[in-house]
Amino acid sequence: MQRPMTATPPVRATLNYSVDNGVPPDYYFYEPDPGTVLNPPGTDLQEVSIHDAWPERERLSLDKEGFELHDFGAEFTRFDDDAAVVSAFYPQVVDFVKRHTGARRVEVFDHTIRKRLPADLKAQTTVQRPAVLLVHSDYTVNSGPQRVRDILPDEADGLLQRRVAFFNVWKPLYRRVEELPLAMCDASTHDEGDMLRMDLKYRERTGEIYVMRHSPRHRWLYFPQMEAHQALLLKTYDAATDGRCRFMGHTAFEHPDTAPDAPKRESIEVRTMAFF
């Protein structure tokens, strides 16, 4: 894979970490009752250096840093057709994950189109959401196995006796990413205690993900000017406890050098569970 541009120096950008106050942060997908005491995530703003990952792309590992970048191909373009995404794009994602992880079985369970949208929940849909400007990892030690039970209830007990890992496939839709790129925290630079459980409040249930508290040890990387034929593979959960990466923090960020007239970022994030 050819690097799309010359080496760039690290950029300084502000990332939205969360305060570790002993209480799980929470986020409501509905208007909470009056008087509800909120503990929102992302209130600890920290300026960090984010490094160009292109020179390191060949050595990056899902099991060490927690992410890799590979060529995906840009033949599929019908991202405005949800049925086509499921019928034609999902199989490409399954093949991509199998090829780069060695998984014997991969199940896609949902996808999200990310664009710059207002934070107002009324402007969002189940598929179209704004880019997430919050340092987070999508699953926890509890919500990972629970997701397997939710998606594959009849098989979950047997599947969970072996290794399962969740991988997100993240790629631009039609053109290179020039604003709101995705930054990844090298998983070998964070400690288990840096992951804070966050409660996701729905009317009918409460889910959970990890957000992160800040540490000066964290090393951040991104791929400037990613093209539509390239895709990031992000590990968001791994049942293995043998020292490999289990969770990897990531976030969109406001790049300080983005041109005022740069095309708005449009990307897709497909979530998969892989069985070994």
C-alpha positions as MATLAB code, in Angstrom:
seq = 'MQRPMTATPPVRATLNYSVDNGVPPDYYFYEPDPGTVLNPPGTDLQEVSIHDAWPERERLSLDKEGFELHDFGAEFTRFDDDAAVVSAFYPQVVDFVKRHTGARRVEVFDHTIRKRLPADLKAQTTVQRPAVLLVHSDYTVNSGPQRVRDILPDEADGLLQRRVAFFNVWKPLYRRVEELPLAMCDASTHDEGDMLRMDLKYRERTGEIYVMRHSPRHRWLYFPQMEAHQALLLKTYDAATDGRCRFMGHTAFEHPDTAPDAPKRESIEVRTMAFF';
ca = [
       0.000    0.000    0.000;
       1.448    3.336   -1.010;
       1.500    6.083    1.546;
      -0.777    8.866    0.252;
       1.373   11.820    1.272;
       4.758   12.806    2.676;
       5.508   12.397    6.362;
       3.829   14.926    8.593;
       4.910   16.086   12.056;
       2.689   15.350   15.061;
      -0.276   17.671   15.509;
      -1.455   19.135   18.799;
      -5.166   18.701   19.332;
      -7.617   18.662   22.211;
      -9.219   15.321   23.077;
     -12.214   14.796   25.332;
     -11.210   12.492   28.166;
     -13.443   11.726   31.149;
     -12.997   12.549   34.828;
     -12.385    9.627   37.173;
     -14.527   10.698   40.134;
     -15.461    7.213   41.317;
     -18.915    7.364   39.696;
     -19.540    5.852   36.238;
     -20.159    8.560   33.637;
     -23.533    8.312   31.926;
     -25.196    9.291   28.666;
     -28.955    9.382   28.103;
     -30.560    8.546   24.764;
     -33.752   10.223   26.008;
     -34.623   13.221   28.144;
     -34.025   12.127   31.759;
     -36.495   12.944   34.483;
     -36.204   16.406   36.041;
     -33.816   16.403   38.959;
     -31.677   13.554   37.584;
     -28.066   14.098   38.613;
     -25.955   13.731   35.483;
     -22.320   12.664   35.301;
     -21.440   13.311   31.650;
     -18.303   11.935   29.993;
     -15.787   13.929   28.023;
     -15.406   16.843   30.432;
     -11.622   16.518   30.890;
     -10.188   18.321   27.854;
      -6.533   17.492   27.289;
      -4.189   18.752   24.588;
      -2.107   15.876   23.234;
       0.277   15.129   20.389;
      -1.195   12.889   17.684;
       1.414   11.164   15.526;
       1.329   10.290   11.839;
       0.881    6.500   11.749;
       1.780    6.011    8.087;
       5.488    5.320    8.716;
       4.492    2.623   11.256;
       1.659    0.983    9.345;
       3.532   -2.232    8.480;
       4.385   -3.033   12.088;
       1.110   -2.060   13.736;
      -0.681   -5.031   15.286;
      -4.212   -5.676   16.497;
      -2.773   -7.584   19.427;
      -0.315   -4.859   20.503;
      -1.460   -1.381   19.472;
      -5.039   -2.575   18.832;
      -5.469   -1.392   15.244;
      -4.247   -1.901   11.691;
      -4.837   -0.229    8.333;
      -5.293   -2.225    5.126;
      -6.494   -1.776    1.580;
     -10.216   -2.516    1.329;
     -11.214   -1.488   -2.182;
     -13.688    1.224   -3.104;
     -15.983   -0.619   -5.511;
     -19.045   -0.384   -3.257;
     -20.572    3.118   -3.212;
     -24.283    2.575   -2.411;
     -23.978    3.766    1.165;
     -27.300    5.618    0.961;
     -29.093    2.266    0.500;
     -29.207    0.404    3.828;
     -30.441   -2.810    2.217;
     -27.533   -2.764   -0.233;
     -25.081   -2.095    2.588;
     -26.329   -5.210    4.378;
     -26.572   -7.470    1.321;
     -23.472   -6.393   -0.610;
     -21.110   -4.507    1.716;
     -21.420   -6.691    4.826;
     -19.997   -9.766    3.020;
     -16.975   -7.688    1.984;
     -16.471   -6.703    5.619;
     -16.698  -10.343    6.739;
     -14.013  -11.351    4.224;
     -11.830   -8.397    5.264;
     -11.991   -9.276    8.973;
     -11.389  -12.985    8.384;
      -8.414  -12.255    6.142;
      -6.673   -9.982    8.621;
      -7.521  -11.712   11.916;
      -7.609  -15.422   11.077;
     -11.076  -15.758   12.605;
     -12.998  -18.862   11.560;
     -16.357  -17.072   11.753;
     -17.331  -13.394   11.598;
     -20.780  -11.921   12.227;
     -21.669   -8.326   11.351;
     -24.279   -6.962   13.720;
     -24.697   -3.293   12.772;
     -23.221   -0.252   11.095;
     -23.246    3.513   11.482;
     -22.720    6.255    8.929;
     -20.738    9.054   10.562;
     -21.132   12.637    9.382;
     -20.890   16.073   10.932;
     -24.398   16.351   12.360;
     -25.886   18.451   15.155;
     -25.747   16.948   18.627;
     -29.557   17.175   18.845;
     -30.813   13.575   19.018;
     -33.818   14.550   16.863;
     -31.480   15.134   13.898;
     -29.982   11.648   14.175;
     -31.205    8.244   13.026;
     -30.358    4.688   14.050;
     -27.861    4.554   11.174;
     -26.671    8.164   10.742;
     -24.867    9.651   13.732;
     -22.330   12.435   14.226;
     -18.651   11.685   14.607;
     -17.856   10.784   18.216;
     -15.591   13.403   19.789;
     -15.036   11.334   22.925;
     -12.173    9.045   23.912;
     -13.877    5.651   24.213;
     -13.830    1.937   23.470;
     -17.099    0.347   22.395;
     -17.381   -2.609   24.785;
     -16.459   -3.676   28.314;
     -15.660   -6.981   30.000;
     -19.409   -7.313   30.633;
     -21.009   -5.822   27.531;
     -18.836   -7.814   25.108;
     -20.143  -11.239   26.167;
     -23.637   -9.797   26.608;
     -23.613   -8.639   22.992;
     -22.891  -12.211   21.882;
     -25.854  -13.388   23.960;
     -28.063  -10.681   22.447;
     -27.120  -11.427   18.835;
     -26.683  -15.213   18.966;
     -28.754  -16.357   21.969;
     -28.998  -20.008   20.919;
     -25.257  -20.379   20.360;
     -23.807  -17.998   22.910;
     -22.978  -20.475   25.685;
     -20.843  -22.580   23.362;
     -19.280  -19.658   21.526;
     -18.264  -17.917   24.742;
     -16.257  -20.952   25.832;
     -13.749  -20.064   23.114;
     -12.054  -16.812   22.153;
     -14.274  -14.078   20.755;
     -13.118  -10.605   19.709;
     -14.961   -7.588   18.357;
     -13.542   -5.568   15.480;
     -14.832   -2.343   13.973;
     -14.140   -1.679   10.308;
     -13.884    2.102    9.714;
     -13.497    3.614    6.258;
     -14.319    6.768    4.302;
     -17.436    6.553    2.132;
     -16.500    8.215   -1.167;
     -13.462   10.465   -0.735;
     -10.433   11.027    1.445;
     -10.903   12.206    5.026;
      -9.807   15.822    5.362;
     -11.671   16.826    8.534;
     -12.519   15.044   11.778;
     -10.008   12.199   11.293;
      -9.980    9.245   13.671;
      -7.266    9.016   16.325;
      -6.273    5.766   18.029;
      -4.606    5.326   21.411;
      -1.796    2.761   21.229;
      -3.217    0.063   23.514;
       0.251   -0.798   24.821;
       0.407    2.669   26.440;
      -2.726    2.546   28.563;
      -3.335    0.714   31.814;
      -6.403   -1.300   32.758;
      -7.340    1.401   35.265;
      -7.483    4.042   32.526;
     -10.716    2.459   31.253;
     -13.812    3.824   32.993;
     -17.185    2.146   32.632;
     -19.816    4.469   31.180;
     -23.532    3.749   31.436;
     -25.591    4.168   28.261;
     -29.124    4.934   29.402;
     -31.974    3.778   27.194;
     -35.563    3.774   28.390;
     -35.751   -0.006   28.273;
     -32.206   -0.937   29.327;
     -28.760    0.266   30.371;
     -25.719   -0.632   28.291;
     -22.090    0.134   28.947;
     -18.891    1.070   27.121;
     -15.512    2.330   28.269;
     -14.419    5.929   28.278;
     -10.891    6.840   29.322;
      -9.209    8.940   31.947;
      -6.166   10.879   30.835;
      -2.625    9.652   31.296;
       0.558   11.271   29.977;
       1.650    7.749   28.918;
      -0.975    7.539   26.189;
       0.420    7.631   22.668;
      -1.990    8.776   19.973;
      -1.773    8.039   16.240;
      -3.819    8.711   13.113;
      -3.627    8.214    9.354;
      -3.719   11.625    7.642;
      -5.612   11.814    4.352;
      -7.108    8.314    4.431;
      -8.643    7.383    1.091;
     -11.917    5.582    0.361;
     -10.146    2.370   -0.648;
      -8.478    2.091    2.776;
      -9.991    0.775    6.004;
      -9.020    0.740    9.653;
      -9.500   -2.422   11.664;
     -10.059   -1.527   15.322;
     -10.187   -4.037   18.170;
     -12.890   -3.018   20.637;
     -13.085   -6.192   22.758;
     -11.121   -9.400   23.164;
     -11.983  -12.236   25.539;
      -8.346  -13.383   25.604;
      -6.510  -12.541   28.831;
      -3.007  -13.561   27.730;
      -1.539  -10.053   27.608;
      -2.682   -9.023   24.139;
      -4.729   -5.857   23.578;
      -8.300   -6.289   24.799;
      -9.667   -2.760   24.337;
      -8.482    0.227   22.307;
      -9.463    3.837   22.878;
     -10.274    5.986   19.864;
     -11.950    9.280   19.016;
     -12.596   11.677   16.183;
     -10.750   14.958   16.625;
     -10.691   18.471   15.247;
      -7.491   18.683   13.224;
      -6.047   22.191   13.706;
      -4.802   22.394   10.092;
      -8.080   21.490    8.398;
      -8.816   23.903    5.561;
     -12.026   25.954    6.040;
     -13.411   24.629    2.742;
     -12.395   20.984    3.295;
     -15.055   18.413    2.369;
     -17.010   17.247    5.393;
     -16.006   13.839    6.661;
     -18.274   10.937    5.702;
     -17.370    7.479    6.968;
     -18.897    4.133    7.823;
     -18.226    2.073   10.926;
     -19.222   -1.602   10.742;
     -19.225   -3.655   13.947;
     -18.340   -7.306   13.903;
     -17.793  -10.183   16.304;
     -15.157  -12.742   15.377;
     -14.894  -16.303   16.672;
     -11.692  -18.304   16.802;
];
